Amino acid sequence: MDEIDVVIAGGGLAGSAAALTAARLGMRTVMLAPEGPMGALAVVEEIEGAPGFENVSGYELCPTLHAQAVDAGTEVRPLAIEAISRAGDRWLVSAGGATIETRSVVAATGTTPARLGVPGEAAFTGRGVSNCASCDGPLFRGMEVVVVGGGDSALQESLTLRSHQVKLTVVQQLAAFTAQESFVTRLLADRTISAMFKSEVVEILGEERVSWVRILDSAAQTTRDVPVAGVFVYVGRDPVTDWLGTLDVLDEDGRVVVDASMASKQRGLFAAGDIRSASPGHATSAMGDGVSAATSAFQYLKTSAD
Ligand SMILES: Cc1cc2nc3c(=O)[nH]c(=O)nc-3n(C[C@H](O)[C@H](O)[C@H](O)COP(=O)(O)OP(=O)(O)OC[C@H]3O[C@@H](n4cnc5c(N)ncnc54)[C@H](O)[C@@H]3O)c2cc1C
């Protein structure tokens, strides 16, 4: 069997775009995608602010791009990457109990939702605590929920919840929202949505399911219990980079430092999408990163073969 030119870790937008590009360049491409064509955008009902995309959902785009990568010749393995190490001019990838030898690696494992870290959050996850408005919104039709956060994801997901007739209050720690203006304007224009600023959810309470949240007014330093059926948490995203731990390629936030060609300081290791340092965190930038990373891996293999 031919040796593997590139292993792409992650089957989100960055990974699929990298796989599509690498396969089209004629590289023997293996994509490790434990969840298939999933990723942060896969559950989003309408992709916003993406140049050239109108009325396209994440659950349409992600499988389409994934299928393009497969059609171009990518081999997909449903395995999670666990670690990588160097062996001469090759990389050894540990995944699912096996070791895969490859000439280059593209890291595209993205991010996972950050947790609030308050009592009750873990216990009620899946029983009222959620990170997905399009998946769980219909279950809360006509009910009261709180959305925690004030950035793009929190406000975009609040608008999705409203489209499912969910009654909601956005609880924001700061004095104002930090989301892009278009989301703020639309959210504030919806008189049915309430907002609490300088406020924090400090505990999630209930018996079988969520029944209340305890909210701290940080100016007054008082708390009150608010009855709700759900808590939607959008307080940032953590990069999935534990498998890169010993390679000294991460910044202080745990993201991979790359140059403009998406190359890390380790030869033959590239990164793309939300996992990389200074990523703008957009769908189109993730895809563009994937294209750049695969093209750079191709150039790297050509140069190292000379
Ligand atoms: C709620 C929400 C709404 C958004 N809305 C928009 C929007 O409207 N417009 C826009 O432009 N952007 C939006 N974004 C941002 C956009 O979704 C991301 O920038 C983009 O999806 C990042 O793609 P990625 O491939 O880098 O990472 P991800 O999409 O996170 O994909 C990472 C992939 O890696 C896989 N993975 C994880 N661990 C491993 C492992 N150990 N081994 C192998 N694979 C692994 C995961 O299963 C996943 O498939 C939104 C994000 C969120 C959270």
The ligand as a Gaussian input file, in Angstrom:
#p B3LYP/6-31G(d) Opt

LIG

0 1
 C      -23.215000      27.982000      17.922000
 C      -22.260000      28.400000      16.819000
 C      -22.756000      29.114000      15.735000
 C      -21.874000      29.508000      14.698000
 N      -22.380000      30.240000      13.655000
 C      -21.562000      30.645000      12.675000
 C      -22.077000      31.406000      11.567000
 O      -23.271000      31.679000      11.492000
 N      -21.203000      31.833000      10.605000
 C      -19.862000      31.535000      10.667000
 O      -19.127000      31.957000       9.762000
 N      -19.353000      30.814000      11.699000
 C      -20.166000      30.368000      12.698000
 N      -19.653000      29.651000      13.747000
 C      -18.207000      29.341000      13.753000
 C      -17.909000      28.117000      12.879000
 O      -18.840000      27.098000      13.153000
 C      -16.488000      27.621000      13.171000
 O      -15.569000      28.665000      12.957000
 C      -16.096000      26.442000      12.277000
 O      -17.110000      25.461000      12.245000
 C      -14.776000      25.838000      12.764000
 O      -14.487000      24.698000      12.023000
 P      -13.291000      23.704000      12.467000
 O      -13.278000      22.641000      11.426000
 O      -12.070000      24.472000      12.739000
 O      -13.723000      23.096000      13.875000
 P      -14.968000      22.206000      14.282000
 O      -16.165000      22.560000      13.490000
 O      -15.053000      22.310000      15.768000
 O      -14.565000      20.722000      13.849000
 C      -13.634000      19.964000      14.574000
 C      -13.808000      18.510000      14.232000
 O      -12.788000      17.756000      14.889000
 C      -13.362000      16.568000      15.411000
 N      -12.525000      16.104000      16.519000
 C      -12.522000      16.521000      17.808000
 N      -11.601000      15.827000      18.516000
 C      -11.017000      14.974000      17.641000
 C       -9.987000      13.994000      17.752000
 N       -9.358000      13.749000      18.923000
 N       -9.638000      13.295000      16.653000
 C      -10.229000      13.522000      15.463000
 N      -11.216000      14.433000      15.301000
 C      -11.602000      15.143000      16.377000
 C      -14.769000      16.962000      15.798000
 O      -15.603000      15.829000      15.840000
 C      -15.133000      17.895000      14.646000
 O      -15.642000      17.164000      13.566000
 C      -20.493000      29.199000      14.770000
 C      -20.007000      28.460000      15.866000
 C      -20.877000      28.059000      16.879000
 C      -20.335000      27.267000      18.043000

